[in-house]
């Protein structure tokens, strides 16, 4: 299913796009779909990175405790 959109582009962006479309012989609609799809992927990665950083910060203290426990265990075993 497709949706019809009305879109305003800056003149410079429009002119660059038209030049690329002329050279690539790609349909404008296909070009915009690919561009938006790529931009969506970039944003999904950014949002995932933020989520992972937040979750990592939440468990950082626990991770350090586990690491210290393993280091103590390793020290005890090597004695």
N, C-alpha and C positions, 0 to 999 in steps of 0.2 A: 504494500500500500504506500502511496506517496502523498505528500502534503504540498500544497501550493503556498509559496511565501512571497511576500513583497520585501525587497531588500534595497537598502541605500548603501552605496559604496563611496568611499572617498574617490575623487577623480584619479588620483595617482594609482590607487589600488585597482580601479577599473581598467585603466590604460595598461598597466602591467599584465593584468589578467587577460585582456584581449590580445596582447602581443603573444603571450604564452599559448593561448588557444589557437591563434593563427599558425604558430610554428608547430604545435603538437597535433593539430587537426583533431582535437578532442572536443566533444560536445560540452558546452558551458555547464549544463546540468550535471553531467558526469564529473566534470572538474570540481565543481562546488561540493558535490557529494563526497568525493575522495578527500578534498581539503578539510571538510568538516569532520569526516570520520577520523582522519589523522589527528586533528586538533582535539577531538573527544578522547582519543587514546592518550595523548599527552596529558590532558587534565586528569584522566583516571589514574595515571601513574603518579602525578603530583599528589592527588588525594590519598592514594594508597601509601605513599611515602610519609605523608603527614600522620596518617593513622598508625603506621608501624612505629614511627618515632615516638608518638604519644604512648603507645602500648609498651614500647621498650623502656621508656622512662618509668612507667608504672611498676615494672618488674626488676628494675636495675638493682635495687637494694637486695632483693631476694637472690638475684643472680650472684651478687658479690658474696653473700653469705654462703651459698653453695660452693662457690669457688674456694673460699677460705676453708671450708670444711674439708674439701678434697685435698687442699694443700696440707692441712694438719694431718690428715690420714696418710698422705704420701710421706710426710716427715716421720711419722710414727713407724711406718713400714720400713723406712730406710735406716732406722736406728738399730 
